[in-house]
Amino acid sequence: MSRYYRFRLPPWAREWLIICEKCVLPIMIFQAIRTLFLPTTFDVLLLGVLIGIFIAFRLRWI
């Protein structure tokens, strides 16, 4: 099993990864507020996916 290192990526991919990492939290907060006021199945699933991505970034899995 080879480890995934973000610094082995090409510079353009690393830059996009950093941009995505910075954008996940505001999108997740907006989605949580939206889910509180207008809950649908899609909103709850999307919020779950965003929370999973956020946790993966925080634990450096991505």
C-alpha positions in Angstrom: 0.0 0.0 0.0 1.6 3.3 -1.0 0.8 6.4 1.0 -0.8 9.4 -0.6 1.3 12.5 -0.3 -0.2 15.8 -1.4 3.2 17.2 -2.2 3.8 14.5 -4.9 1.0 16.1 -6.9 1.7 18.4 -9.8 1.6 22.1 -8.7 -1.8 22.8 -10.4 -3.4 19.9 -8.7 -2.0 20.9 -5.3 -3.3 24.4 -5.8 -6.8 23.2 -6.5 -6.7 20.9 -3.5 -5.7 23.9 -1.3 -8.6 26.0 -2.8 -11.1 23.2 -2.2 -9.8 22.8 1.4 -10.4 26.5 2.1 -13.9 26.5 0.5 -15.4 23.5 2.2 -16.1 25.1 5.6 -18.1 28.1 4.3 -20.1 25.8 1.9 -20.7 23.4 4.8 -22.0 26.2 7.1 -24.3 27.5 4.4 -25.6 24.0 3.7 -26.2 23.4 7.4 -28.3 26.6 7.7 -30.2 25.7 4.6 -30.8 22.2 5.9 -32.2 23.6 9.2 -34.8 25.7 7.4 -35.6 23.6 4.4 -34.7 19.9 5.0 -34.8 17.6 2.1 -33.2 14.2 1.6 -30.7 15.7 -0.8 -29.7 18.5 1.5 -29.1 16.0 4.4 -27.0 13.7 2.1 -25.1 16.7 0.7 -24.4 18.0 4.2 -23.1 14.5 5.2 -20.8 14.4 2.3 -19.5 17.9 3.0 -18.9 16.9 6.7 -17.0 13.8 5.5 -14.8 15.8 3.2 -14.1 18.4 5.9 -13.1 15.7 8.4 -10.9 14.1 5.7 -9.1 17.4 5.1 -8.7 18.1 8.9 -7.2 14.6 9.5 -5.0 15.0 6.5 -6.5 12.0 4.7 -6.6 14.1 1.6 
